[in-house]
Amino acid sequence: MSGLPGTATFASVNYDIIYVNQPRAGDHAHIKWAGVNPANLAVNSDLMLLHPDGSEEVLIDTEHGAITDPFISFDGQWVYYSHFYDL
């Protein structure tokens, strides 16, 4: 794909994407990254599913807990993740 210099070109995908939706703390606040310290999680981090049409679905809604480390199984049928129920 070609585009103008400095512009991004995106290809569409025909599969779902799993991700963790972490609440923003504002433009000037530091956020907690579990990759740096696994015990450092943000409360209310939900497991999400993004469909190819752009619609989103909440798979695991956490109110006082957090989801981290989503991993897709090799056959693409399962999602493994860590769920902290109360932070």
mmCIF file as gemmi writes it, N, C-alpha and C atoms, coordinates in Angstrom:
data_model
loop_
_atom_site.group_PDB
_atom_site.id
_atom_site.type_symbol
_atom_site.label_atom_id
_atom_site.label_alt_id
_atom_site.label_comp_id
_atom_site.label_asym_id
_atom_site.label_entity_id
_atom_site.label_seq_id
_atom_site.pdbx_PDB_ins_code
_atom_site.Cartn_x
_atom_site.Cartn_y
_atom_site.Cartn_z
_atom_site.occupancy
_atom_site.B_iso_or_equiv
_atom_site.pdbx_formal_charge
_atom_site.auth_seq_id
_atom_site.auth_asym_id
_atom_site.pdbx_PDB_model_num
ATOM 1 N N . MET Axp A 1 ? 0.829 -1.168 0 1 0 ? 1 A 1
ATOM 2 C CA . MET Axp A 1 ? 0 0 0 1 0 ? 1 A 1
ATOM 3 C C . MET Axp A 1 ? 0.88 1.24 0 1 0 ? 1 A 1
ATOM 4 N N . SER Axp A 2 ? 0.496 2.195 -0.717 1 0 ? 2 A 1
ATOM 5 C CA . SER Axp A 2 ? 1.265 3.434 -0.745 1 0 ? 2 A 1
ATOM 6 C C . SER Axp A 2 ? 0.376 4.576 -0.287 1 0 ? 2 A 1
ATOM 7 N N . GLY Axp A 3 ? 1.002 5.556 0.275 1 0 ? 3 A 1
ATOM 8 C CA . GLY Axp A 3 ? 0.284 6.732 0.738 1 0 ? 3 A 1
ATOM 9 C C . GLY Axp A 3 ? 1.21 7.925 0.7 1 0 ? 3 A 1
ATOM 10 N N . LEU Axp A 4 ? 0.708 9.046 1.082 1 0 ? 4 A 1
ATOM 11 C CA . LEU Axp A 4 ? 1.528 10.233 1.141 1 0 ? 4 A 1
ATOM 12 C C . LEU Axp A 4 ? 2.539 10.108 2.266 1 0 ? 4 A 1
ATOM 13 N N . PRO Axp A 5 ? 3.707 10.696 2.127 1 0 ? 5 A 1
ATOM 14 C CA . PRO Axp A 5 ? 4.685 10.658 3.226 1 0 ? 5 A 1
ATOM 15 C C . PRO Axp A 5 ? 4.084 11.249 4.498 1 0 ? 5 A 1
ATOM 16 N N . GLY Axp A 6 ? 4.293 10.553 5.601 1 0 ? 6 A 1
ATOM 17 C CA . GLY Axp A 6 ? 3.786 11.027 6.879 1 0 ? 6 A 1
ATOM 18 C C . GLY Axp A 6 ? 2.358 10.647 7.17 1 0 ? 6 A 1
ATOM 19 N N . THR Axp A 7 ? 1.7 9.91 6.28 1 0 ? 7 A 1
ATOM 20 C CA . THR Axp A 7 ? 0.331 9.472 6.534 1 0 ? 7 A 1
ATOM 21 C C . THR Axp A 7 ? 0.325 7.973 6.794 1 0 ? 7 A 1
ATOM 22 N N . ALA Axp A 8 ? -0.587 7.536 7.594 1 0 ? 8 A 1
ATOM 23 C CA . ALA Axp A 8 ? -0.697 6.113 7.912 1 0 ? 8 A 1
ATOM 24 C C . ALA Axp A 8 ? -1.728 5.473 6.996 1 0 ? 8 A 1
ATOM 25 N N . THR Axp A 9 ? -1.408 4.283 6.538 1 0 ? 9 A 1
ATOM 26 C CA . THR Axp A 9 ? -2.336 3.51 5.726 1 0 ? 9 A 1
ATOM 27 C C . THR Axp A 9 ? -2.636 2.229 6.485 1 0 ? 9 A 1
ATOM 28 N N . PHE Axp A 10 ? -3.899 1.919 6.665 1 0 ? 10 A 1
ATOM 29 C CA . PHE Axp A 10 ? -4.291 0.758 7.444 1 0 ? 10 A 1
ATOM 30 C C . PHE Axp A 10 ? -5.015 -0.243 6.558 1 0 ? 10 A 1
ATOM 31 N N . ALA Axp A 11 ? -4.7 -1.504 6.755 1 0 ? 11 A 1
ATOM 32 C CA . ALA Axp A 11 ? -5.412 -2.568 6.057 1 0 ? 11 A 1
ATOM 33 C C . ALA Axp A 11 ? -6.531 -3.06 6.958 1 0 ? 11 A 1
ATOM 34 N N . SER Axp A 12 ? -7.651 -3.4 6.392 1 0 ? 12 A 1
ATOM 35 C CA . SER Axp A 12 ? -8.745 -3.916 7.205 1 0 ? 12 A 1
ATOM 36 C C . SER Axp A 12 ? -8.469 -5.377 7.545 1 0 ? 12 A 1
ATOM 37 N N . VAL Axp A 13 ? -8.98 -5.793 8.674 1 0 ? 13 A 1
ATOM 38 C CA . VAL Axp A 13 ? -8.811 -7.178 9.116 1 0 ? 13 A 1
ATOM 39 C C . VAL Axp A 13 ? -10.177 -7.842 9.182 1 0 ? 13 A 1
ATOM 40 N N . ASN Axp A 14 ? -10.205 -9.144 9.054 1 0 ? 14 A 1
ATOM 41 C CA . ASN Axp A 14 ? -11.478 -9.867 9.078 1 0 ? 14 A 1
ATOM 42 C C . ASN Axp A 14 ? -11.57 -10.792 10.293 1 0 ? 14 A 1
ATOM 43 N N . TYR Axp A 15 ? -10.931 -10.391 11.385 1 0 ? 15 A 1
ATOM 44 C CA . TYR Axp A 15 ? -10.98 -11.194 12.601 1 0 ? 15 A 1
ATOM 45 C C . TYR Axp A 15 ? -11.161 -10.274 13.806 1 0 ? 15 A 1
ATOM 46 N N . ASP Axp A 16 ? -11.59 -10.854 14.923 1 0 ? 16 A 1
ATOM 47 C CA . ASP Axp A 16 ? -11.785 -10.102 16.156 1 0 ? 16 A 1
ATOM 48 C C . ASP Axp A 16 ? -10.448 -9.849 16.849 1 0 ? 16 A 1
ATOM 49 N N . ILE Axp A 17 ? -10.393 -8.782 17.623 1 0 ? 17 A 1
ATOM 50 C CA . ILE Axp A 17 ? -9.203 -8.436 18.387 1 0 ? 17 A 1
ATOM 51 C C . ILE Axp A 17 ? -9.594 -8.365 19.858 1 0 ? 17 A 1
ATOM 52 N N . ILE Axp A 18 ? -8.816 -9.036 20.701 1 0 ? 18 A 1
ATOM 53 C CA . ILE Axp A 18 ? -9.01 -9.012 22.152 1 0 ? 18 A 1
ATOM 54 C C . ILE Axp A 18 ? -8.06 -7.977 22.734 1 0 ? 18 A 1
ATOM 55 N N . TYR Axp A 19 ? -8.562 -7.155 23.664 1 0 ? 19 A 1
ATOM 56 C CA . TYR Axp A 19 ? -7.678 -6.189 24.324 1 0 ? 19 A 1
ATOM 57 C C . TYR Axp A 19 ? -8.232 -5.846 25.702 1 0 ? 19 A 1
ATOM 58 N N . VAL Axp A 20 ? -7.403 -5.181 26.497 1 0 ? 20 A 1
ATOM 59 C CA . VAL Axp A 20 ? -7.808 -4.72 27.822 1 0 ? 20 A 1
ATOM 60 C C . VAL Axp A 20 ? -8.043 -3.227 27.742 1 0 ? 20 A 1
ATOM 61 N N . ASN Axp A 21 ? -9.231 -2.785 28.158 1 0 ? 21 A 1
ATOM 62 C CA . ASN Axp A 21 ? -9.59 -1.373 28.188 1 0 ? 21 A 1
ATOM 63 C C . ASN Axp A 21 ? -9.334 -0.851 29.587 1 0 ? 21 A 1
ATOM 64 N N . GLN Axp A 22 ? -8.343 0.021 29.698 1 0 ? 22 A 1
ATOM 65 C CA . GLN Axp A 22 ? -7.962 0.575 30.992 1 0 ? 22 A 1
ATOM 66 C C . GLN Axp A 22 ? -8.428 2.024 31.07 1 0 ? 22 A 1
ATOM 67 N N . PRO Axp A 23 ? -9.057 2.44 32.168 1 0 ? 23 A 1
ATOM 68 C CA . PRO Axp A 23 ? -9.54 3.815 32.255 1 0 ? 23 A 1
ATOM 69 C C . PRO Axp A 23 ? -8.401 4.832 32.225 1 0 ? 23 A 1
ATOM 70 N N . ARG Axp A 24 ? -8.662 5.965 31.562 1 0 ? 24 A 1
ATOM 71 C CA . ARG Axp A 24 ? -7.674 7.042 31.513 1 0 ? 24 A 1
ATOM 72 C C . ARG Axp A 24 ? -7.678 7.811 32.831 1 0 ? 24 A 1
ATOM 73 N N . ALA Axp A 25 ? -6.502 8.294 33.194 1 0 ? 25 A 1
ATOM 74 C CA . ALA Axp A 25 ? -6.364 9.081 34.412 1 0 ? 25 A 1
ATOM 75 C C . ALA Axp A 25 ? -6.201 10.566 34.101 1 0 ? 25 A 1
ATOM 76 N N . GLY Axp A 26 ? -6.323 10.937 32.83 1 0 ? 26 A 1
ATOM 77 C CA . GLY Axp A 26 ? -6.139 12.327 32.429 1 0 ? 26 A 1
ATOM 78 C C . GLY Axp A 26 ? -4.85 12.492 31.643 1 0 ? 26 A 1
ATOM 79 N N . ASP Axp A 27 ? -4.648 13.68 31.108 1 0 ? 27 A 1
ATOM 80 C CA . ASP Axp A 27 ? -3.485 13.928 30.259 1 0 ? 27 A 1
ATOM 81 C C . ASP Axp A 27 ? -2.184 14.063 31.037 1 0 ? 27 A 1
ATOM 82 N N . HIS Axp A 28 ? -2.255 14.436 32.303 1 0 ? 28 A 1
ATOM 83 C CA . HIS Axp A 28 ? -1.038 14.701 33.061 1 0 ? 28 A 1
ATOM 84 C C . HIS Axp A 28 ? -0.819 13.719 34.21 1 0 ? 28 A 1
ATOM 85 N N . ALA Axp A 29 ? -1.627 12.694 34.297 1 0 ? 29 A 1
ATOM 86 C CA . ALA Axp A 29 ? -1.489 11.701 35.368 1 0 ? 29 A 1
ATOM 87 C C . ALA Axp A 29 ? -0.783 10.459 34.834 1 0 ? 29 A 1
ATOM 88 N N . HIS Axp A 30 ? 0.006 9.852 35.662 1 0 ? 30 A 1
ATOM 89 C CA . HIS Axp A 30 ? 0.691 8.628 35.28 1 0 ? 30 A 1
ATOM 90 C C . HIS Axp A 30 ? -0.276 7.455 35.362 1 0 ? 30 A 1
ATOM 91 N N . ILE Axp A 31 ? -0.177 6.546 34.406 1 0 ? 31 A 1
ATOM 92 C CA . ILE Axp A 31 ? -1.018 5.356 34.434 1 0 ? 31 A 1
ATOM 93 C C . ILE Axp A 31 ? -0.206 4.172 34.915 1 0 ? 31 A 1
ATOM 94 N N . LYS Axp A 32 ? -0.889 3.15 35.365 1 0 ? 32 A 1
ATOM 95 C CA . LYS Axp A 32 ? -0.23 1.959 35.893 1 0 ? 32 A 1
ATOM 96 C C . LYS Axp A 32 ? -0.119 0.918 34.787 1 0 ? 32 A 1
ATOM 97 N N . TRP Axp A 33 ? 1.072 0.451 34.501 1 0 ? 33 A 1
ATOM 98 C CA . TRP Axp A 33 ? 1.301 -0.584 33.494 1 0 ? 33 A 1
ATOM 99 C C . TRP Axp A 33 ? 1.655 -1.88 34.194 1 0 ? 33 A 1
ATOM 100 N N . ALA Axp A 34 ? 0.892 -2.904 33.955 1 0 ? 34 A 1
ATOM 101 C CA . ALA Axp A 34 ? 1.142 -4.202 34.587 1 0 ? 34 A 1
ATOM 102 C C . ALA Axp A 34 ? 2.424 -4.833 34.064 1 0 ? 34 A 1
ATOM 103 N N . GLY Axp A 35 ? 2.877 -4.484 32.861 1 0 ? 35 A 1
ATOM 104 C CA . GLY Axp A 35 ? 4.098 -5.055 32.305 1 0 ? 35 A 1
ATOM 105 C C . GLY Axp A 35 ? 5.338 -4.691 33.093 1 0 ? 35 A 1
ATOM 106 N N . VAL Axp A 36 ? 5.33 -3.513 33.71 1 0 ? 36 A 1
ATOM 107 C CA . VAL Axp A 36 ? 6.464 -3.067 34.505 1 0 ? 36 A 1
ATOM 108 C C . VAL Axp A 36 ? 6.448 -3.751 35.87 1 0 ? 36 A 1
ATOM 109 N N . ASN Axp A 37 ? 5.293 -3.79 36.483 1 0 ? 37 A 1
ATOM 110 C CA . ASN Axp A 37 ? 5.132 -4.429 37.785 1 0 ? 37 A 1
ATOM 111 C C . ASN Axp A 37 ? 3.782 -5.152 37.77 1 0 ? 37 A 1
ATOM 112 N N . PRO Axp A 38 ? 3.793 -6.483 37.745 1 0 ? 38 A 1
ATOM 113 C CA . PRO Axp A 38 ? 2.53 -7.231 37.645 1 0 ? 38 A 1
ATOM 114 C C . PRO Axp A 38 ? 1.538 -6.943 38.764 1 0 ? 38 A 1
ATOM 115 N N . ALA Axp A 39 ? 2.002 -6.445 39.892 1 0 ? 39 A 1
ATOM 116 C CA . ALA Axp A 39 ? 1.095 -6.131 40.996 1 0 ? 39 A 1
ATOM 117 C C . ALA Axp A 39 ? 0.537 -4.72 40.872 1 0 ? 39 A 1
ATOM 118 N N . ASN Axp A 40 ? 0.935 -3.988 39.855 1 0 ? 40 A 1
ATOM 119 C CA . ASN Axp A 40 ? 0.532 -2.598 39.674 1 0 ? 40 A 1
ATOM 120 C C . ASN Axp A 40 ? -0.537 -2.524 38.586 1 0 ? 40 A 1
ATOM 121 N N . LEU Axp A 41 ? -1.79 -2.732 38.954 1 0 ? 41 A 1
ATOM 122 C CA . LEU Axp A 41 ? -2.89 -2.769 37.993 1 0 ? 41 A 1
ATOM 123 C C . LEU Axp A 41 ? -3.851 -1.611 38.225 1 0 ? 41 A 1
ATOM 124 N N . ALA Axp A 42 ? -4.513 -1.182 37.164 1 0 ? 42 A 1
ATOM 125 C CA . ALA Axp A 42 ? -5.527 -0.129 37.276 1 0 ? 42 A 1
ATOM 126 C C . ALA Axp A 42 ? -6.89 -0.759 37.527 1 0 ? 42 A 1
ATOM 127 N N . VAL Axp A 43 ? -7.61 -0.24 38.496 1 0 ? 43 A 1
ATOM 128 C CA . VAL Axp A 43 ? -8.949 -0.733 38.809 1 0 ? 43 A 1
ATOM 129 C C . VAL Axp A 43 ? -9.878 -0.458 37.628 1 0 ? 43 A 1
ATOM 130 N N . ASN Axp A 44 ? -10.776 -1.38 37.372 1 0 ? 44 A 1
ATOM 131 C CA . ASN Axp A 44 ? -11.79 -1.292 36.319 1 0 ? 44 A 1
ATOM 132 C C . ASN Axp A 44 ? -11.198 -1.44 34.914 1 0 ? 44 A 1
ATOM 133 N N . SER Axp A 45 ? -10.194 -2.311 34.778 1 0 ? 45 A 1
ATOM 134 C CA . SER Axp A 45 ? -9.64 -2.652 33.466 1 0 ? 45 A 1
ATOM 135 C C . SER Axp A 45 ? -10.424 -3.839 32.924 1 0 ? 45 A 1
ATOM 136 N N . ASP Axp A 46 ? -11.165 -3.64 31.85 1 0 ? 46 A 1
ATOM 137 C CA . ASP Axp A 46 ? -12.09 -4.642 31.325 1 0 ? 46 A 1
ATOM 138 C C . ASP Axp A 46 ? -11.491 -5.402 30.146 1 0 ? 46 A 1
ATOM 139 N N . LEU Axp A 47 ? -11.927 -6.651 29.967 1 0 ? 47 A 1
ATOM 140 C CA . LEU Axp A 47 ? -11.553 -7.446 28.802 1 0 ? 47 A 1
ATOM 141 C C . LEU Axp A 47 ? -12.55 -7.143 27.692 1 0 ? 47 A 1
ATOM 142 N N . MET Axp A 48 ? -12.044 -6.727 26.535 1 0 ? 48 A 1
ATOM 143 C CA . MET Axp A 48 ? -12.883 -6.252 25.44 1 0 ? 48 A 1
ATOM 144 C C . MET Axp A 48 ? -12.656 -7.075 24.18 1 0 ? 48 A 1
ATOM 145 N N . LEU Axp A 49 ? -13.659 -7.045 23.301 1 0 ? 49 A 1
ATOM 146 C CA . LEU Axp A 49 ? -13.589 -7.691 21.997 1 0 ? 49 A 1
ATOM 147 C C . LEU Axp A 49 ? -13.949 -6.655 20.94 1 0 ? 49 A 1
ATOM 148 N N . LEU Axp A 50 ? -13.036 -6.435 19.99 1 0 ? 50 A 1
ATOM 149 C CA . LEU Axp A 50 ? -13.26 -5.502 18.895 1 0 ? 50 A 1
ATOM 150 C C . LEU Axp A 50 ? -13.552 -6.308 17.638 1 0 ? 50 A 1
ATOM 151 N N . HIS Axp A 51 ? -14.739 -6.097 17.063 1 0 ? 51 A 1
ATOM 152 C CA . HIS Axp A 51 ? -15.15 -6.815 15.858 1 0 ? 51 A 1
ATOM 153 C C . HIS Axp A 51 ? -14.639 -6.095 14.612 1 0 ? 51 A 1
ATOM 154 N N . PRO Axp A 52 ? -14.521 -6.799 13.486 1 0 ? 52 A 1
ATOM 155 C CA . PRO Axp A 52 ? -14.021 -6.176 12.255 1 0 ? 52 A 1
ATOM 156 C C . PRO Axp A 52 ? -14.849 -4.975 11.78 1 0 ? 52 A 1
ATOM 157 N N . ASP Axp A 53 ? -16.127 -4.923 12.137 1 0 ? 53 A 1
ATOM 158 C CA . ASP Axp A 53 ? -16.957 -3.793 11.723 1 0 ? 53 A 1
ATOM 159 C C . ASP Axp A 53 ? -16.784 -2.564 12.617 1 0 ? 53 A 1
ATOM 160 N N . GLY Axp A 54 ? -15.921 -2.663 13.644 1 0 ? 54 A 1
ATOM 161 C CA . GLY Axp A 54 ? -15.651 -1.544 14.535 1 0 ? 54 A 1
ATOM 162 C C . GLY Axp A 54 ? -16.462 -1.551 15.81 1 0 ? 54 A 1
ATOM 163 N N . SER Axp A 55 ? -17.424 -2.454 15.942 1 0 ? 55 A 1
ATOM 164 C CA . SER Axp A 55 ? -18.215 -2.53 17.17 1 0 ? 55 A 1
ATOM 165 C C . SER Axp A 55 ? -17.406 -3.212 18.264 1 0 ? 55 A 1
ATOM 166 N N . GLU Axp A 56 ? -17.685 -2.838 19.505 1 0 ? 56 A 1
ATOM 167 C CA . GLU Axp A 56 ? -16.97 -3.388 20.65 1 0 ? 56 A 1
ATOM 168 C C . GLU Axp A 56 ? -17.931 -4.154 21.548 1 0 ? 56 A 1
ATOM 169 N N . GLU Axp A 57 ? -17.384 -5.131 22.25 1 0 ? 57 A 1
ATOM 170 C CA . GLU Axp A 57 ? -18.164 -5.938 23.178 1 0 ? 57 A 1
ATOM 171 C C . GLU Axp A 57 ? -17.351 -6.121 24.453 1 0 ? 57 A 1
ATOM 172 N N . VAL Axp A 58 ? -17.971 -5.879 25.603 1 0 ? 58 A 1
ATOM 173 C CA . VAL Axp A 58 ? -17.314 -6.102 26.889 1 0 ? 58 A 1
ATOM 174 C C . VAL Axp A 58 ? -17.473 -7.579 27.237 1 0 ? 58 A 1
ATOM 175 N N . LEU Axp A 59 ? -16.365 -8.289 27.368 1 0 ? 59 A 1
ATOM 176 C CA . LEU Axp A 59 ? -16.418 -9.705 27.725 1 0 ? 59 A 1
ATOM 177 C C . LEU Axp A 59 ? -16.408 -9.901 29.233 1 0 ? 59 A 1
ATOM 178 N N . ILE Axp A 60 ? -15.519 -9.2 29.911 1 0 ? 60 A 1
ATOM 179 C CA . ILE Axp A 60 ? -15.446 -9.248 31.379 1 0 ? 60 A 1
ATOM 180 C C . ILE Axp A 60 ? -15.46 -7.814 31.875 1 0 ? 60 A 1
ATOM 181 N N . ASP Axp A 61 ? -16.51 -7.451 32.601 1 0 ? 61 A 1
ATOM 182 C CA . ASP Axp A 61 ? -16.653 -6.104 33.15 1 0 ? 61 A 1
ATOM 183 C C . ASP Axp A 61 ? -16.217 -6.135 34.604 1 0 ? 61 A 1
ATOM 184 N N . THR Axp A 62 ? -15.171 -5.405 34.93 1 0 ? 62 A 1
ATOM 185 C CA . THR Axp A 62 ? -14.682 -5.369 36.305 1 0 ? 62 A 1
ATOM 186 C C . THR Axp A 62 ? -15.024 -4.029 36.922 1 0 ? 62 A 1
ATOM 187 N N . GLU Axp A 63 ? -15.548 -4.053 38.126 1 0 ? 63 A 1
ATOM 188 C CA . GLU Axp A 63 ? -15.863 -2.803 38.815 1 0 ? 63 A 1
ATOM 189 C C . GLU Axp A 63 ? -14.796 -2.477 39.844 1 0 ? 63 A 1
ATOM 190 N N . HIS Axp A 64 ? -14.396 -3.467 40.629 1 0 ? 64 A 1
ATOM 191 C CA . HIS Axp A 64 ? -13.395 -3.245 41.671 1 0 ? 64 A 1
ATOM 192 C C . HIS Axp A 64 ? -12.122 -4.027 41.386 1 0 ? 64 A 1
ATOM 193 N N . GLY Axp A 65 ? -12.054 -4.7 40.256 1 0 ? 65 A 1
ATOM 194 C CA . GLY Axp A 65 ? -10.902 -5.528 39.933 1 0 ? 65 A 1
ATOM 195 C C . GLY Axp A 65 ? -10.238 -5.093 38.649 1 0 ? 65 A 1
ATOM 196 N N . ALA Axp A 66 ? -9.489 -6.025 38.052 1 0 ? 66 A 1
ATOM 197 C CA . ALA Axp A 66 ? -8.782 -5.717 36.815 1 0 ? 66 A 1
ATOM 198 C C . ALA Axp A 66 ? -8.483 -6.997 36.048 1 0 ? 66 A 1
ATOM 199 N N . ILE Axp A 67 ? -8.39 -6.85 34.732 1 0 ? 67 A 1
ATOM 200 C CA . ILE Axp A 67 ? -7.971 -7.92 33.833 1 0 ? 67 A 1
ATOM 201 C C . ILE Axp A 67 ? -6.591 -7.556 33.307 1 0 ? 67 A 1
ATOM 202 N N . THR Axp A 68 ? -5.729 -8.542 33.152 1 0 ? 68 A 1
ATOM 203 C CA . THR Axp A 68 ? -4.425 -8.313 32.564 1 0 ? 68 A 1
ATOM 204 C C . THR Axp A 68 ? -3.967 -9.557 31.818 1 0 ? 68 A 1
ATOM 205 N N . ASP Axp A 69 ? -2.98 -9.409 30.969 1 0 ? 69 A 1
ATOM 206 C CA . ASP Axp A 69 ? -2.309 -10.499 30.253 1 0 ? 69 A 1
ATOM 207 C C . ASP Axp A 69 ? -3.226 -11.377 29.409 1 0 ? 69 A 1
ATOM 208 N N . PRO Axp A 70 ? -4.049 -10.821 28.523 1 0 ? 70 A 1
ATOM 209 C CA . PRO Axp A 70 ? -4.853 -11.702 27.657 1 0 ? 70 A 1
ATOM 210 C C . PRO Axp A 70 ? -3.945 -12.456 26.689 1 0 ? 70 A 1
ATOM 211 N N . PHE Axp A 71 ? -4.243 -13.719 26.472 1 0 ? 71 A 1
ATOM 212 C CA . PHE Axp A 71 ? -3.456 -14.576 25.582 1 0 ? 71 A 1
ATOM 213 C C . PHE Axp A 71 ? -4.415 -15.465 24.806 1 0 ? 71 A 1
ATOM 214 N N . ILE Axp A 72 ? -4.283 -15.487 23.495 1 0 ? 72 A 1
ATOM 215 C CA . ILE Axp A 72 ? -5.142 -16.299 22.637 1 0 ? 72 A 1
ATOM 216 C C . ILE Axp A 72 ? -4.544 -17.696 22.518 1 0 ? 72 A 1
ATOM 217 N N . SER Axp A 73 ? -5.389 -18.727 22.625 1 0 ? 73 A 1
ATOM 218 C CA . SER Axp A 73 ? -4.911 -20.097 22.467 1 0 ? 73 A 1
ATOM 219 C C . SER Axp A 73 ? -4.438 -20.321 21.036 1 0 ? 73 A 1
ATOM 220 N N . PHE Axp A 74 ? -3.614 -21.342 20.841 1 0 ? 74 A 1
ATOM 221 C CA . PHE Axp A 74 ? -3.044 -21.606 19.528 1 0 ? 74 A 1
ATOM 222 C C . PHE Axp A 74 ? -4.097 -21.942 18.479 1 0 ? 74 A 1
ATOM 223 N N . ASP Axp A 75 ? -5.227 -22.503 18.901 1 0 ? 75 A 1
ATOM 224 C CA . ASP Axp A 75 ? -6.286 -22.808 17.938 1 0 ? 75 A 1
ATOM 225 C C . ASP Axp A 75 ? -7.247 -21.628 17.741 1 0 ? 75 A 1
ATOM 226 N N . GLY Axp A 76 ? -7.043 -20.526 18.482 1 0 ? 76 A 1
ATOM 227 C CA . GLY Axp A 76 ? -7.871 -19.341 18.329 1 0 ? 76 A 1
ATOM 228 C C . GLY Axp A 76 ? -9.26 -19.458 18.923 1 0 ? 76 A 1
ATOM 229 N N . GLN Axp A 77 ? -9.513 -20.482 19.726 1 0 ? 77 A 1
ATOM 230 C CA . GLN Axp A 77 ? -10.846 -20.715 20.274 1 0 ? 77 A 1
ATOM 231 C C . GLN Axp A 77 ? -11.021 -20.219 21.708 1 0 ? 77 A 1
ATOM 232 N N . TRP Axp A 78 ? -9.911 -19.946 22.405 1 0 ? 78 A 1
ATOM 233 C CA . TRP Axp A 78 ? -9.97 -19.578 23.814 1 0 ? 78 A 1
ATOM 234 C C . TRP Axp A 78 ? -9.117 -18.343 24.076 1 0 ? 78 A 1
ATOM 235 N N . VAL Axp A 79 ? -9.499 -17.607 25.126 1 0 ? 79 A 1
ATOM 236 C CA . VAL Axp A 79 ? -8.693 -16.492 25.613 1 0 ? 79 A 1
ATOM 237 C C . VAL Axp A 79 ? -8.36 -16.773 27.068 1 0 ? 79 A 1
ATOM 238 N N . TYR Axp A 80 ? -7.075 -16.804 27.37 1 0 ? 80 A 1
ATOM 239 C CA . TYR Axp A 80 ? -6.619 -16.965 28.747 1 0 ? 80 A 1
ATOM 240 C C . TYR Axp A 80 ? -6.217 -15.588 29.256 1 0 ? 80 A 1
ATOM 241 N N . TYR Axp A 81 ? -6.52 -15.298 30.515 1 0 ? 81 A 1
ATOM 242 C CA . TYR Axp A 81 ? -6.216 -13.982 31.073 1 0 ? 81 A 1
ATOM 243 C C . TYR Axp A 81 ? -6.121 -14.1 32.585 1 0 ? 81 A 1
ATOM 244 N N . SER Axp A 82 ? -5.582 -13.083 33.211 1 0 ? 82 A 1
ATOM 245 C CA . SER Axp A 82 ? -5.535 -12.999 34.668 1 0 ? 82 A 1
ATOM 246 C C . SER Axp A 82 ? -6.611 -12.031 35.119 1 0 ? 82 A 1
ATOM 247 N N . HIS Axp A 83 ? -7.404 -12.453 36.103 1 0 ? 83 A 1
ATOM 248 C CA . HIS Axp A 83 ? -8.498 -11.628 36.615 1 0 ? 83 A 1
ATOM 249 C C . HIS Axp A 83 ? -8.277 -11.419 38.102 1 0 ? 83 A 1
ATOM 250 N N . PHE Axp A 84 ? -8.025 -10.175 38.487 1 0 ? 84 A 1
ATOM 251 C CA . PHE Axp A 84 ? -7.916 -9.809 39.884 1 0 ? 84 A 1
ATOM 252 C C . PHE Axp A 84 ? -9.269 -9.249 40.304 1 0 ? 84 A 1
ATOM 253 N N . TYR Axp A 85 ? -9.937 -9.917 41.216 1 0 ? 85 A 1
ATOM 254 C CA . TYR Axp A 85 ? -11.327 -9.587 41.561 1 0 ? 85 A 1
ATOM 255 C C . TYR Axp A 85 ? -11.473 -8.352 42.429 1 0 ? 85 A 1
ATOM 256 N N . ASP Axp A 86 ? -10.479 -8.071 43.272 1 0 ? 86 A 1
ATOM 257 C CA . ASP Axp A 86 ? -10.611 -6.949 44.186 1 0 ? 86 A 1
ATOM 258 C C . ASP Axp A 86 ? -9.242 -6.302 44.356 1 0 ? 86 A 1
ATOM 259 N N . LEU Axp A 87 ? -9.149 -5.05 43.929 1 0 ? 87 A 1
ATOM 260 C CA . LEU Axp A 87 ? -7.871 -4.322 44.078 1 0 ? 87 A 1
ATOM 261 C C . LEU Axp A 87 ? -8.015 -3.257 45.127 1 0 ? 87 A 1
